Amino acid sequence: MDTVDATVERLREQCLSRGASGIQGLARFFRRLDQDRSRSLDARELQQGLAKLGLALDMAEAEGVCRRWDRDGSGTLDLEEFLRALRPPMSQAREAVIAAAFSKLDRSGDGVVTVDDLRGVYSCHAHPKVQSGEWTEEEVLRRFLDNFDSSEKDGQVTLAEFQDYYSGVSASMDTDEEFVAMMTSAWRL
């Protein structure tokens, strides 16, 4: 394991030790550090931010982490890619149950879940905000879908986005059995 991998592993351990909100909390923290709202941090911002969390990196380590996850060559660290890298890999059992839940939602079978797909699976008649007249059923379906969509809400959720959402949930669950049982119950698989 090289230095960058070791650094990411230390950060992952620190996040997971904080429980289910560890990685999500870290994402909020990084967004606060992103002063120009570019959705990226340079090595200096990363080093300072992690120091506030108690993870001291020297500048070479911070630069190495930035280089490892900098996909566009901008010299900055893309937050979404870095956060995805922090999540531990999922087992085949977890990936399979996520794929089964996605398939249940993807009524059209085109590999993308839309509001139209949800209409046949997710009933929102009894939703409190529909009952009160505050939201339409369409709004409820869209907001439900937005939970799984990437940061750029386009009304379409791919399997990769669905897996990404559940990788965050998966990171907070100790055993495959626990995760599979939760997914099976939640999606009535």
Salt bridges, closest charged atoms under 4 A:
ASP2 OD2 - ARG68 NH2 2.43
ASP5 OD1 - ARG68 NH1 2.63
GLU9 OE1 - ARG12 NH1 2.72
GLU61 OE2 - ARG10 NH2 3.79
GLU80 OE2 - ARG31 NH2 3.39
GLU80 OE2 - ARG39 NH2 2.39
GLU81 OE1 - ARG71 NE 3.05
GLU81 OE2 - ARG84 NH1 2.86
ASP116 OD1 - ARG119 NH1 2.28
GLU134 OE2 - LYS129 NZ 3.64
GLU137 OE2 - HIS125 ND1 2.83
GLU138 OE1 - ARG119 NH2 2.18
ASP146 OD1 - ARG142 NE 3.33
ASP164 OD1 - ARG84 NE 3.17
ASP164 OD1 - ARG87 NH1 2.63
ASP176 OD1 - ARG94 NE 2.61
